[in-house]
Amino acid sequence: MHPADHLRGSRSDKLRGRKIVLGVTGSIAATECVRLCHELIRHGAEVHAVMSKDAQRIIHPWSLQFATGRDVTTEIDGRVQHVSLCGDVPDRADLLLIAPATANTISKIAQGIDDTPVTTFATTALGGGLPVIIVPAMHYSMLAHKIVAQNIANLKKLGVVFLEPKVEEGKAKMPPIDSIVAAVIATIGRRDLAGRKVVVIAGATEEPLDDIRVVTNRSTGETGVELAKAAHERGADVQLWMGRSEVAIPEHIKTVRFESFKDLEKLVRGRRFDIVFFPAAVSDYSPKKIAGKMPSDSAKMTIELTRNPKLIDSMRGKLVVGFKAQAKVDDEDLVKEAMALIRRSKCSLVVANKVEEVRHGTTRVLLVEKDGDVEDVSGTKVEVADRIIDKAVRMM
C-alpha cells in the first residue's frame, strides 16, 4: 500500500469516491501542493496531479507522485490523459482544481489557449462541462491588471469558481489549505443545502457595566463555527453572526461580529433565512450602564439588571433550530425544557445539552423535535454539527 493510501479518509469521508485533478502552475505557492494533496486525501479523495513545465522548476513531480500515490502528468502523451480524466467520458474526474494558478495560466484558459498540460486539461474540462475551481496566486499588481481581471470575469461567466486570494505584503496568496478543501467539498460533496440561505448565530454577548467592564458568559462559539463550516460544505450560502468567542473562524466563512444584546437585536430585525441555527449564549439581562468607570474601592456595588426579550422568538425562517443548555438536570427534565422552548418560540428543532457534558472539542446533545421525537447524539463537535445538519436537511 502506498503511504498516501494510509491517509485516505482519516479525517472524513466527505470526498470518498471523488476523483480530483490538481493542476499546478509556476507560482512559488506550488510548494504548498503536497499539503493540499494530503488534505484532500484525508477527506477520502483520489488525487491526480498535472504540472506545467514552470511548476516543475519549483516542485519536483516526484513530490506530487509521493503525495498522491499516482503518476503525475508532466506532458500530454499517447494516453491522452486530458481526455481520460477531464473529457466527456465515463469514469472521468469529478473536478479540476488549479492551485496555484498564475496570471499567465488564467489568461490562456480564458482565451482557449492550451499550450501547457494544465491549460490543455482546462480546455478539455470546460468543453466537457466538468466543474473547475481556480485558486489564483501571484503578485497583486498582476491580479490588478485590467485584462487579467477581465479574463477572470469571463471565466466566472462560464461557471468557473474562483477562490479569493489572501492579499498581503503586495502579494495575492493562496487562501489557507482548509479553505481550499472546504470549497472542493462544497462543490462536489453532498450539496444537500445548495441554494439555501443559512445563518448561524453563535458566541456570547457582552453587556457593558461601564466603559471598561462587561458581563458575559463562558460560551466559546465552537459549536457555531462547526455548524457554519458544515453548512458551507453542504453548499449553503452561510452567514456566521458571532459574538465573543474563543475559537478561530475560518477565512472562507462570511462573518458578522456583534458585541451586546442590542447589537444582535439590530441584526435580527426583519431578516429571514431558510435555516436559522441559534446556539448563541445571549444575555437574559442587561445592566444599566454607568458612564466612565465604576469605582474599584467600594465595599459593595449594586447592579441594576433589566430583562431582555428572547430574540429567538422573533427569528423567521423555514426552519428555526434553537439551543437549550442546562446544568444538573436529568435527560427527562432537559427534554421538558426543550419542548417548552419549542412551544414558546415556534422552533422546529431544539438542540439540548447539559453544560457538564461539554468538553473542549466534544459534546453530547439531545435533538428534540416538536412532535416529541428525541435523538441522542455524542462525539466531537465536528461530528455533532454534521448530525445536526443531517437532521435539519431531513426536516426541510
Number of C-alpha atoms within 10 A of each C-alpha: 6 11 11 19 17 11 16 21 18 13 13 15 16 22 23 17 11 21 21 25 23 26 27 29 31 24 22 16 21 23 16 15 21 16 13 21 25 21 22 30 29 23 21 23 24 23 24 23 26 26 26 20 15 13 22 16 14 15 22 12 19 14 14 25 18 17 24 26 20 16 14 19 19 17 17 15 10 6 8 12 17 24 16 15 24 29 23 16 11 9 11 18 22 20 23 27 22 27 25 26 25 24 22 13 24 22 21 19 21 20 13 14 15 16 12 20 22 30 26 21 27 30 20 21 23 20 12 14 14 20 20 22 23 23 20 27 28 23 18 17 11 17 19 12 12 11 13 17 16 14 19 23 14 15 21 15 10 13 14 18 18 17 17 17 18 16 15 10 9 10 16 20 22 23 18 15 16 15 17 23 18 22 21 22 23 23 21 19 19 14 16 17 22 16 12 16 18 23 27 25 30 29 31 27 28 22 22 18 21 16 12 11 14 16 16 18 15 11 19 19 23 21 24 27 28 20 28 30 24 24 30 25 27 28 23 23 20 24 20 23 23 23 26 22 19 13 13 9 19 16 13 18 17 15 19 12 16 22 17 20 22 14 14 19 14 11 14 17 12 9 11 15 18 18 24 24 28 24 25 25 23 25 19 14 15 23 16 14 18 14 10 10 12 15 8 8 7 7 6 6 10 5 11 11 13 11 10 13 13 14 16 23 15 15 22 19 18 13 21 24 25 25 22 22 17 15 11 10 13 10 15 9 12 21 24 13 16 29 24 14 21 23 11 12 17 20 25 20 28 29 25 24 25 19 16 13 12 15 11 9 12 16 21 21 24 23 24 25 21 17 10 14 11 15 12 13 18 15 14 16 22 18 19 20 22 19 18 22 20 15 15 19 14 8 12 10
